Amino acid sequence: MKVLLFCFLALSASVQTAYIPLPIGAKIIETAKLTKEVGKSRALVLWMLNPTKGMRRGELGCSDVLYGDAWYGPTRLSLIDVGKRKVINTVEIRGLYEGSDEDQHSFPIPYHVSNENYYVPQTDKNGEGTPKILNLRDLTGEGVVGQFVLFEYEACGVSLTTVLGYSPRTDTVKQFPVKIIEPGEKTTIVSWIPHLFGEKPVQPGHWNITWDPGHGCDCIIHEEVSFNPIKQLFVEKRKITAYPNTALPKRVFQH
């Protein structure tokens, strides 16, 4: 029988609180109320199981700029029915590389980091500070400010991105997949995609970007992305063009 511990969850500065069941060893990283957005008694809870607190040492590397000082451990996102004091559903957050080890299932969540990728409301002289991980926006275009982006290190200057958060269609939390359509390649569905969701959409649920990865490919990448609310996934049309007098690798991204 799974042992549960009732964790104290402060949902707002107005002293509205609830007790929710989470496993023993759970550490709540952030919470965000959704009640006004969805018209139901709902809240997001980002939490980790027995995480370790890591601090950077020595000279900063590319991954340190992305992760900063971070909690590291099994990471979860839960949707809470605040009124009934119960968990509606929980998703496990695993990166393409981070947490891919079957014995580990861990992911880094920064608590002090550069504002280069994550949103940091107040920064110090180094452009660092405490990030707001649940920086909620309407990223699916369904009219609900209930989704956010996580980042994973891939290479210097290139981060993987993923969208997580509330699905008004299903009244659950999800890690929203991306269907990639690319000429000459087999259509794939992935959870993490390089760079894209770190860019501002042209409108909620839609991106149209051109970028140069600058690492691993002498090429220009053009991506047009829209969210399919019926299938609850993003659809990306991708075109990769090599620099003059160069050839593309057989497959630029394996994700």
Buried (B, 14 or more C-beta within 10 A) or exposed (E): EEEEEEBEBEBEEEEEEBEBBBBEEBBBBBBBBBBEBBEEBBBBBBBBBEBEEBEBEEEEEBBBBBBBBBBBBBBBBBBBBBEEBEBBBBBEBBBBEBBEEEEEBBBBBBBBBBBBBBBBEEEEEEEBBBBBBBBBBBBBBBEBBBBBBBBBBBBEEBBBBBBBBBBBBEBBBBBBBBBBBBEEBEEBEBBBBBBBBBBEBEEBBEBBBEBEBEEEBBBBBEBBBBBEBEEBBBBBBBEBEBEEEEEBEEEBBEB
